[in-house]
Amino acid sequence: MTRRPVAAVVPEKARPSAAEVAAAGDRTIPDLVGPDLRVLFSGINPSLYSAATGHHFARPGNRFWPTLHGAGFTDRLLHPSEQHLLPALGLGITNVVARASARADELTPGELVIGGTILAALAGRYRPRFLAVLGVTAYRAAFARPKAKVGRQTDTVGGVPVWVLPNPSGLNAHYQLPDLIRKFSDLRTASG
């Protein structure tokens, strides 16, 4: 199983038009992976906005980048167009499901299971210290762990220890930025 062809990357810091965002359905974003990662972050799937820009967690209102900075993973707040800086910090980004959609609840259970298989293979290949899945509901569905809770898991994915974190999407009202920062900080401490 392989990832679908990727979308063209919009120039740095460009804002896509509404038409470009609408046309981004089913596109993918290249994984940001490499050797010697401390943490490989896995979103659920790219938003249409992210697919239109070619940058992970690019949708305005997504709290991934402020959370990453607030938790001490980065020394300054990065713009999504600066995602290329993460591997030098020992960080990578991928998704459980590669295809973009307007909302994660548009994904089928089968897509999540297949995506989990692909993610396990990716984690096994690159062997980060931790795989961080950003979304407990997606983790439960992708890996048949119906009782999983946010935090470090007792099992592994692809032989890699797993940490489940809240989804940083602005649509996730269960966690505010200070809560996200605390949860991500726990992982930063554990990952060294």
GUDO-714955 format. One record per atom (N, C-alpha, C): x, y, z; residue number from 1. Coordinates in steps of 0.001 Angstrom, whole numbers. Example, Ala and Ser with C-alpha at 12.3 -4.5 7.8 and 13.67 -1.06 7.14 Angstrom:
// residues 2
ATOM        px        py        pz   num
ATOM     13190     -5690      7800     1
ATOM     12300     -4500      7800     1
ATOM     13200     -3300      7800     1
ATOM     12850     -2250      7080     2
ATOM     13670     -1060      7140     2
ATOM     12900        30      7870     2
// end
This chain:
// residues 192
ATOM        px        py        pz   num
ATOM       836     -1176         0     1
ATOM         0         0         0     1
ATOM       880      1238         0     1
ATOM       619      2125      -930     2
ATOM      1422      3332     -1042     2
ATOM       537      4562      -946     2
ATOM      1160      5666      -684     3
ATOM       447      6936      -602     3
ATOM        99      7409     -2006     3
ATOM      -960      8196     -2119     4
ATOM     -1394      8731     -3404     4
ATOM      -458      9836     -3853     4
ATOM      -493     10213     -5149     5
ATOM       354     11309     -5630     5
ATOM        92     12586     -4828     5
ATOM      1117     13375     -4684     6
ATOM      1017     14562     -3847     6
ATOM       660     15796     -4663     6
ATOM       118     16778     -3966     7
ATOM      -246     18045     -4587     7
ATOM       986     18912     -4763     7
ATOM       905     19826     -5694     8
ATOM      1968     20810     -5852     8
ATOM      1990     21698     -4616     8
ATOM      3156     22133     -4232     9
ATOM      3304     22976     -3047     9
ATOM      3127     24435     -3445     9
ATOM      2247     25131     -2717    10
ATOM      2034     26561     -2938    10
ATOM      3232     27298     -2354    10
ATOM      3691     28384     -2987    11
ATOM      4849     29119     -2454    11
ATOM      4660     29497      -984    11
ATOM      5797     29627      -290    12
ATOM      5776     29911      1142    12
ATOM      4891     31096      1493    12
ATOM      4139     30903      2573    13
ATOM      3279     31900      3184    13
ATOM      2178     32426      2272    13
ATOM      1956     31805      1110    14
ATOM       848     32190       244    14
ATOM      -450     31672       847    14
ATOM     -1520     32433       705    15
ATOM     -2826     32003      1172    15
ATOM     -3596     31503       -41    15
ATOM     -4038     30264        -3    16
ATOM     -4776     29750     -1146    16
ATOM     -6152     30418     -1259    16
ATOM     -6640     30500     -2469    17
ATOM     -7978     31052     -2689    17
ATOM     -9014     30025     -2261    17
ATOM    -10258     30473     -2130    18
ATOM    -11340     29561     -1775    18
ATOM    -11475     28465     -2826    18
ATOM    -11275     28806     -4081    19
ATOM    -11360     27811     -5158    19
ATOM    -10237     26780     -5044    19
ATOM     -9033     27238     -4697    20
ATOM     -7911     26312     -4531    20
ATOM     -8156     25361     -3361    20
ATOM     -8717     25880     -2274    21
ATOM     -9025     25035     -1121    21
ATOM    -10094     24018     -1498    21
ATOM    -11142     24469     -2170    22
ATOM    -12230     23569     -2567    22
ATOM    -11742     22468     -3503    22
ATOM    -10759     22781     -4328    23
ATOM    -10240     21809     -5301    23
ATOM     -9236     20834     -4698    23
ATOM     -8898     20993     -3423    24
ATOM     -7834     20189     -2805    24
ATOM     -8313     18855     -2246    24
ATOM     -9592     18542     -2368    25
ATOM    -10103     17275     -1862    25
ATOM     -9351     16093     -2445    25
ATOM     -9036     15140     -1603    26
ATOM     -8352     13896     -1953    26
ATOM     -6873     14068     -2290    26
ATOM     -6340     15272     -2238    27
ATOM     -4896     15442     -2431    27
ATOM     -4167     14948     -1195    27
ATOM     -2863     14826     -1316    28
ATOM     -2031     14425      -185    28
ATOM      -898     15429       -12    28
ATOM      -225     15320      1113    29
ATOM       941     16149      1413    29
ATOM      2098     15182      1665    29
ATOM      3280     15468      1149    30
ATOM      4402     14553      1411    30
ATOM      4673     14415      2911    30
ATOM      5001     13197      3320    31
ATOM      5420     12966      4701    31
ATOM      6718     13714      4958    31
ATOM      6878     14185      6151    32
ATOM      8100     14866      6585    32
ATOM      8797     13895      7540    32
ATOM      9611     13012      6989    33
ATOM     10236     11954      7776    33
ATOM     11717     11860      7462    33
ATOM     12419     11160      8309    34
ATOM     13838     10938      8101    34
ATOM     14391     10133      9254    34
ATOM     15668      9862      9221    35
ATOM     16293      9072     10292    35
ATOM     16445      9883     11579    35
ATOM     16592      9185     12674    36
ATOM     16928      9786     13972    36
ATOM     15893     10779     14490    36
ATOM     14613     10499     14263    37
ATOM     13568     11376     14794    37
ATOM     13288     11047     16255    37
ATOM     13124     12080     17047    38
ATOM     12662     11886     18425    38
ATOM     11171     11566     18407    38
ATOM     10426     12345     17612    39
ATOM      8973     12175     17546    39
ATOM      8518     12285     16098    39
ATOM      7693     11336     15686    40
ATOM      6986     11421     14421    40
ATOM      5537     11710     14770    40
ATOM      5084     12935     14482    41
ATOM      3706     13338     14741    41
ATOM      2837     12864     13583    41
ATOM      1713     12267     13912    42
ATOM       771     11823     12885    42
ATOM      -574     12479     13112    42
ATOM      -938     13372     12188    43
ATOM     -2275     13925     12206    43
ATOM     -3267     12860     11762    43
ATOM     -4539     13188     11809    44
ATOM     -5557     12249     11339    44
ATOM     -5507     12201      9817    44
ATOM     -5694     13352      9185    45
ATOM     -5547     13504      7741    45
ATOM     -5436     14993      7449    45
ATOM     -4910     15361      6279    46
ATOM     -4753     16789      5986    46
ATOM     -6100     17480      5764    46
ATOM     -6167     18727      6177    47
ATOM     -7330     19542      5840    47
ATOM     -7227     19950      4376    47
ATOM     -8323     20425      3821    48
ATOM     -8284     20930      2451    48
ATOM     -7320     22108      2346    48
ATOM     -7308     22939      3368    49
ATOM     -6405     24099      3374    49
ATOM     -4952     23640      3335    49
ATOM     -4618     22649      4162    50
ATOM     -3250     22130      4164    50
ATOM     -2890     21531      2814    50
ATOM     -3805     20773      2230    51
ATOM     -3541     20176       918    51
ATOM     -3351     21248      -147    51
ATOM     -4088     22343       -38    52
ATOM     -3946     23433     -1007    52
ATOM     -2599     24134      -876    52
ATOM     -2057     24194       333    53
ATOM      -760     24854       540    53
ATOM       412     23894       437    53
ATOM       159     22612       667    54
ATOM      1244     21632       692    54
ATOM      1974     21590      2016    54
ATOM      1409     22211      3058    55
ATOM      2048     22266      4374    55
ATOM      1136     21649      5427    55
ATOM      1708     20853      6296    56
ATOM       958     20211      7364    56
ATOM       440     21236      8371    56
ATOM      -755     20983      8871    57
ATOM     -1373     21809      9922    57
ATOM     -1400     23293      9541    57
ATOM     -1684     23582      8287    58
ATOM     -1618     24956      7776    58
ATOM     -2911     25747      7953    58
ATOM     -4005     25079      8218    59
ATOM     -5280     25786      8310    59
ATOM     -5240     26817      9432    59
ATOM     -5637     28056      9133    60
ATOM     -5711     29054     10209    60
ATOM     -6623     28537     11327    60
ATOM     -6193     28697     12529    61
ATOM     -6957     28198     13662    61
ATOM     -6456     26857     14168    61
ATOM     -5645     26161     13377    62
ATOM     -5059     24917     13878    62
ATOM     -3982     25300     14890    62
ATOM     -3958     24605     15996    63
ATOM     -3068     24989     17098    63
ATOM     -1798     24141     17187    63
ATOM     -1507     23355     16147    64
ATOM      -316     22506     16193    64
ATOM       953     23324     16391    64
ATOM      1170     24336     15561    65
ATOM      2427     25090     15615    65
ATOM      2579     25873     16910    65
ATOM      1524     26569     17399    66
ATOM      1662     27217     18712    66
ATOM      1873     26211     19851    66
ATOM      1253     25042     19747    67
ATOM      1430     24026     20780    67
ATOM      2847     23480     20765    67
ATOM      3360     23210     19576    68
ATOM      4729     22703     19452    68
ATOM      5716     23678     20100    68
ATOM      5532     24953     19830    69
ATOM      6409     25969     20419    69
ATOM      6186     26072     21928    69
ATOM      4930     26151     22345    70
ATOM      4622     26288     23766    70
ATOM      5124     25123     24599    70
ATOM      5178     23937     24003    71
ATOM      5646     22743     24711    71
ATOM      7163     22619     24704    71
ATOM      7851     23523     23995    72
ATOM      9307     23513     24003    72
ATOM      9957     22676     22918    72
ATOM      9181     22193     21953    73
ATOM      9780     21441     20845    73
ATOM     10545     22369     19893    73
ATOM     10100     23621     19780    74
ATOM     10775     24603     18919    74
ATOM     11099     25831     19747    74
ATOM     12158     26533     19381    75
ATOM     12548     27716     20157    75
ATOM     11797     28978     19746    75
ATOM     11017     28887     18674    76
ATOM     10158     29999     18261    76
ATOM      8946     29416     17545    76
ATOM      7928     30231     17391    77
ATOM      6732     29800     16684    77
ATOM      7042     29711     15199    77
ATOM      6902     28525     14641    78
ATOM      7153     28320     13219    78
ATOM      5867     28493     12427    78
ATOM      6008     28985     11207    79
ATOM      4900     29039     10253    79
ATOM      4845     27676      9570    79
ATOM      3681     27205      9162    80
ATOM      3628     25913      8472    80
ATOM      4583     25799      7282    80
ATOM      4855     26903      6607    81
ATOM      5785     26867      5468    81
ATOM      7225     26582      5908    81
ATOM      7473     26619      7226    82
ATOM      8806     26321      7751    82
ATOM      8909     24884      8259    82
ATOM      7963     24050      7878    83
ATOM      7966     22662      8354    83
ATOM      9257     21932      8019    83
ATOM      9937     22354      6973    84
ATOM     11197     21718      6566    84
ATOM     12282     21814      7647    84
ATOM     12107     22706      8629    85
ATOM     13076     22855      9715    85
ATOM     12949     21753     10775    85
ATOM     11824     21062     10794    86
ATOM     11567     20104     11873    86
ATOM     12524     18910     11921    86
ATOM     12871     18280     10792    87
ATOM     13762     17108     10918    87
ATOM     15089     17406     11614    87
ATOM     15618     18603     11442    88
ATOM     16858     18968     12135    88
ATOM     16649     19037     13645    88
ATOM     15386     19180     14060    89
ATOM     15044     19203     15482    89
ATOM     14630     17811     15979    89
ATOM     14726     16816     15095    90
ATOM     14348     15460     15458    90
ATOM     12853     15215     15401    90
ATOM     12134     16007     14594    91
ATOM     10678     15910     14520    91
ATOM     10231     15648     13088    91
ATOM      9177     14878     12936    92
ATOM      8609     14612     11628    92
ATOM      7096     14688     11682    92
ATOM      6476     14702     10502    93
ATOM      5015     14767     10415    93
ATOM      4527     13841      9311    93
ATOM      3458     13137      9602    94
ATOM      2738     12320      8639    94
ATOM      1263     12371      9017    94
ATOM       460     11492      8436    95
ATOM      -969     11404      8747    95
ATOM     -1398      9950      8768    95
ATOM     -2423      9646      9542    96
ATOM     -2974      8293      9542    96
ATOM     -3542      7996      8153    96
ATOM     -4346      8907      7639    97
ATOM     -4917      8799      6295    97
ATOM     -4322      9920      5462    97
ATOM     -3830      9588      4296    98
ATOM     -3112     10567      3480    98
ATOM     -4017     11565      2771    98
ATOM     -5237     11181      2425    99
ATOM     -6070     12061      1599    99
ATOM     -6697     13191      2400    99
ATOM     -6748     14345      1778   100
ATOM     -7325     15523      2408   100
ATOM     -8851     15469      2370   100
ATOM     -9443     16047      3392   101
ATOM    -10898     16191      3441   101
ATOM    -11225     17444      4236   101
ATOM    -12470     17887      4113   102
ATOM    -12898     19079      4854   102
ATOM    -12897     18809      6358   102
ATOM    -13296     17585      6745   103
ATOM    -13336     17225      8165   103
ATOM    -12926     15777      8321   103
ATOM    -12336     15454      9442   104
ATOM    -11874     14090      9693   104
ATOM    -13023     13092      9754   104
ATOM    -14227     13543     10123   105
ATOM    -15341     12591     10206   105
ATOM    -15847     12155      8828   105
ATOM    -15239     12675      7764   106
ATOM    -15548     12220      6407   106
ATOM    -14794     10940      6061   106
ATOM    -13836     10547      6881   107
ATOM    -13062      9333      6639   107
ATOM    -13879      8108      7037   107
ATOM    -13700      7018      6298   108
ATOM    -14394      5783      6633   108
ATOM    -13565      4974      7621   108
ATOM    -14219      4093      8373   109
ATOM    -13459      3216      9268   109
ATOM    -12405      2408      8507   109
ATOM    -12752      1960      7313   110
ATOM    -11794      1192      6512   110
ATOM    -10567      2004      6142   110
ATOM    -10758      3288      5819   111
ATOM     -9616      4155      5506   111
ATOM     -8690      4297      6709   111
ATOM     -9276      4413      7885   112
ATOM     -8464      4542      9097   112
ATOM     -7670      3272      9372   112
ATOM     -8272      2116      9168   113
ATOM     -7566       852      9391   113
ATOM     -6435       694      8383   113
ATOM     -6709       958      7113   114
ATOM     -5657       876      6088   114
ATOM     -4563      1891      6386   114
ATOM     -4966      3109      6758   115
ATOM     -3986      4132      7114   115
ATOM     -3136      3717      8296   115
ATOM     -3746      3037      9264   116
ATOM     -2986      2545     10411   116
ATOM     -1923      1539     10003   116
ATOM     -2252       692      9048   117
ATOM     -1283      -282      8539   117
ATOM      -114       425      7855   117
ATOM      -425      1425      7053   118
ATOM       622      2195      6367   118
ATOM      1477      2951      7388   118
ATOM       831      3545      8396   119
ATOM      1550      4289      9428   119
ATOM      2470      3356     10221   119
ATOM      2005      2149     10527   120
ATOM      2838      1191     11251   120
ATOM      4094       849     10445   120
ATOM      3925       680      9138   121
ATOM      5086       382      8286   121
ATOM      6052      1560      8248   121
ATOM      5519      2776      8172   122
ATOM      6367      3973      8155   122
ATOM      7141      4109      9469   122
ATOM      6438      3923     10590   123
ATOM      7098      4002     11898   123
ATOM      8170      2925     12018   123
ATOM      7859      1718     11570   124
ATOM      8830       630     11622   124
ATOM     10052       895     10762   124
ATOM      9858      1580      9653   125
ATOM     10986      1881      8764   125
ATOM     11906      2945      9358   125
ATOM     11328      4029      9903   126
ATOM     12149      5148     10382   126
ATOM     12496      5064     11861   126
ATOM     11755      4289     12649   127
ATOM     12046      4035     14057   127
ATOM     12256      5298     14904   127
ATOM     11304      6240     14895   128
ATOM     11439      7374     15806   128
ATOM     11365      6890     17251   128
ATOM     11805      7714     18190   129
ATOM     11698      7321     19603   129
ATOM     10234      7156     19997   129
ATOM      9370      8048     19458   130
ATOM      7933      7971     19722   130
ATOM      7156      8292     18463   130
ATOM      6032      7610     18310   131
ATOM      5018      7966     17330   131
ATOM      3918      8659     18112   131
ATOM      3609      9893     17751   132
ATOM      2561     10651     18438   132
ATOM      1361     10771     17501   132
ATOM       275     10097     17843   133
ATOM      -948     10162     17042   133
ATOM     -1820     11263     17630   133
ATOM     -2167     12229     16792   134
ATOM     -2904     13409     17236   134
ATOM     -4404     13213     17015   134
ATOM     -5025     12551     17941   135
ATOM     -6454     12287     17869   135
ATOM     -6767     10905     18410   135
ATOM     -7345     10849     19603   136
ATOM     -7592      9564     20253   136
ATOM     -8640      8748     19499   136
ATOM     -9651      9392     18932   137
ATOM    -10683      8652     18207   137
ATOM    -10097      7983     16973   137
ATOM     -9248      8679     16250   138
ATOM     -8599      8103     15073   138
ATOM     -7674      6961     15487   138
ATOM     -6942      7132     16573   139
ATOM     -6054      6075     17054   139
ATOM     -6861      4822     17394   139
ATOM     -7960      5006     18111   140
ATOM     -8798      3863     18483   140
ATOM     -9264      3096     17247   140
ATOM     -9716      3825     16237   141
ATOM    -10246      3195     15023   141
ATOM     -9139      2558     14183   141
ATOM     -8029      3251     14009   142
ATOM     -6956      2771     13138   142
ATOM     -6258      1537     13700   142
ATOM     -6173      1440     15021   143
ATOM     -5395       372     15630   143
ATOM     -6214      -562     16521   143
ATOM     -7537      -503     16377   144
ATOM     -8444     -1385     17140   144
ATOM     -8148     -1334     18635   144
ATOM     -8044      -113     19150   145
ATOM     -7808       107     20583   145
ATOM     -8971       942     21139   145
ATOM    -10162       357     21267   146
ATOM    -11356      1138     21614   146
ATOM    -11306      1823     22975   146
ATOM    -10443      1389     23856   147
ATOM    -10385      1991     25199   147
ATOM     -9176      2899     25394   147
ATOM     -8448      3181     24324   148
ATOM     -7259      4033     24444   148
ATOM     -7637      5409     24970   148
ATOM     -6734      5973     25733   149
ATOM     -6896      7321     26276   149
ATOM     -5686      8148     25871   149
ATOM     -5799      9445     25993   150
ATOM     -4691     10342     25695   150
ATOM     -3534     10016     26641   150
ATOM     -2320     10010     26098   151
ATOM     -1120      9744     26882   151
ATOM      -303      8617     26274   151
ATOM       707      8203     27013   152
ATOM      1566      7118     26547   152
ATOM       781      5807     26564   152
ATOM       959      5026     25495   153
ATOM       255      3760     25366   153
ATOM      1154      2618     25824   153
ATOM       549      1515     26183   154
ATOM      1325       356     26612   154
ATOM      1779      -487     25431   154
ATOM      1153      -296     24277   155
ATOM      1526     -1065     23092   155
ATOM      2388      -212     22158   155
ATOM      2826      -832     21076   156
ATOM      3637      -130     20087   156
ATOM      2936      -184     18728   156
ATOM      3393       659     17814   157
ATOM      2947       641     16422   157
ATOM      4203       524     15578   157
ATOM      4304      -530     14815   158
ATOM      5516      -753     14034   158
ATOM      6744      -933     14903   158
ATOM      6531     -1389     16140   159
ATOM      7639     -1561     17073   159
ATOM      8074      -279     17749   159
ATOM      7328       793     17558   160
ATOM      7673      2116     18098   160
ATOM      6697      2477     19223   160
ATOM      7201      2978     20357   161
ATOM      6309      3425     21423   161
ATOM      5363      4529     20928   161
ATOM      4136      4488     21427   162
ATOM      3090      5404     20964   162
ATOM      2643      6325     22084   162
ATOM      2421      7578     21696   163
ATOM      1862      8577     22595   163
ATOM       664      9168     21862   163
ATOM      -514      9091     22449   164
ATOM     -1708      9672     21838   164
ATOM     -1921     11050     22444   164
ATOM     -2066     12023     21559   165
ATOM     -2270     13415     21973   165
ATOM     -3595     13917     21425   165
ATOM     -4146     14966     22028   166
ATOM     -5378     15534     21490   166
ATOM     -5145     16122     20094   166
ATOM     -6169     16073     19289   167
ATOM     -6128     16689     17972   167
ATOM     -6026     18210     18158   167
ATOM     -5019     18873     17548   168
ATOM     -4862     20315     17739   168
ATOM     -5762     21172     16857   168
ATOM     -6636     20547     16083   169
ATOM     -7544     21308     15230   169
ATOM     -8340     22306     16066   169
ATOM     -8584     23463     15495   170
ATOM     -9421     24446     16162   170
ATOM    -10842     23949     16355   170
ATOM    -11226     22907     15623   171
ATOM    -12561     22322     15760   171
ATOM    -12679     21467     17020   171
ATOM    -11559     21114     17644   172
ATOM    -11557     20302     18859   172
ATOM    -11694     21223     20068   172
ATOM    -12922     21405     20507   173
ATOM    -13188     22330     21617   173
ATOM    -12912     21707     22982   173
ATOM    -12629     20407     23026   174
ATOM    -12385     19741     24310   174
ATOM    -11072     20177     24950   174
ATOM    -10141     20643     24130   175
ATOM     -8830     21044     24646   175
ATOM     -8513     22460     24180   175
ATOM     -8192     23316     25131   176
ATOM     -7747     24663     24817   176
ATOM     -6219     24660     24731   176
ATOM     -5640     25737     24216   177
ATOM     -4199     25787     23987   177
ATOM     -3375     25433     25234   177
ATOM     -3666     25970     26415   178
ATOM     -2857     25582     27585   178
ATOM     -2910     24075     27873   178
ATOM     -4079     23454     27656   179
ATOM     -4208     22008     27858   179
ATOM     -3365     21243     26848   179
ATOM     -3414     21679     25582   180
ATOM     -2611     21034     24541   180
ATOM     -1128     21135     24869   180
ATOM      -702     22305     25287   181
ATOM       714     22512     25617   181
ATOM      1147     21568     26735   181
ATOM       326     21403     27754   182
ATOM       669     20485     28853   182
ATOM       812     19054     28346   182
ATOM      -107     18614     27519   183
ATOM       -60     17235     27002   183
ATOM      1160     17029     26100   183
ATOM      1451     17987     25223   184
ATOM      2618     17885     24340   184
ATOM      3913     17981     25150   184
ATOM      3913     18773     26231   185
ATOM      5100     18909     27077   185
ATOM      5491     17583     27722   185
ATOM      4493     16800     28098   186
ATOM      4771     15482     28675   186
ATOM      5554     14625     27673   186
ATOM      5140     14662     26421   187
ATOM      5844     13899     25381   187
ATOM      7236     14465     25150   187
ATOM      7373     15788     25118   188
ATOM      8700     16373     24912   188
ATOM      9657     15913     26002   188
ATOM      9214     15925     27228   189
ATOM     10055     15475     28338   189
ATOM     10452     14012     28159   189
ATOM      9504     13169     27797   190
ATOM      9792     11744     27626   190
ATOM     10702     11462     26431   190
ATOM     10610     12296     25398   191
ATOM     11375     12039     24180   191
ATOM     12791     12592     24253   191
ATOM     13099     13315     25312   192
ATOM     14464     13852     25475   192
ATOM     14649     15102     24696   192
// end
